[in-house]
Amino acid sequence: MSEFKIEKGIAPPPPRASSAWHPFGLMEPGDCVFIPVKPGRNVPFIRRAAGQFGRKKGWKFTTREQSGGVRVWRLE
């Protein structure tokens, strides 16, 4: 037999408004956002996230590492 117990009648949690940790979807062309990070850490992650989000929406982003974080601009 199985070690798992199947349960019935338990409602699933309500959906979250947004699972995104970033504000890219709220940005308009020309907007920028500063995302604080430790030096050298998470910079590639933020760049990839902006690029992937932009490809899904057909938008363009650019990023620059700055003291204390990364600045992300929405270009179009």
C-alpha angles and dihedrals in degrees: 000000000000127000090217124092116217112218129197133202098030111134118225118244117268115265117264118245090234134353092199117115091199134064096228093120091057095052124105125205109289094026122122135191131200115221112194116223137159112268111283094357125113092356094118090044092055092046091051092046092053092046095048093046091049093051091052092051099034090244130131126229134180128197136201127189110233134177107297098004151348128296116213123197126193106221101183 
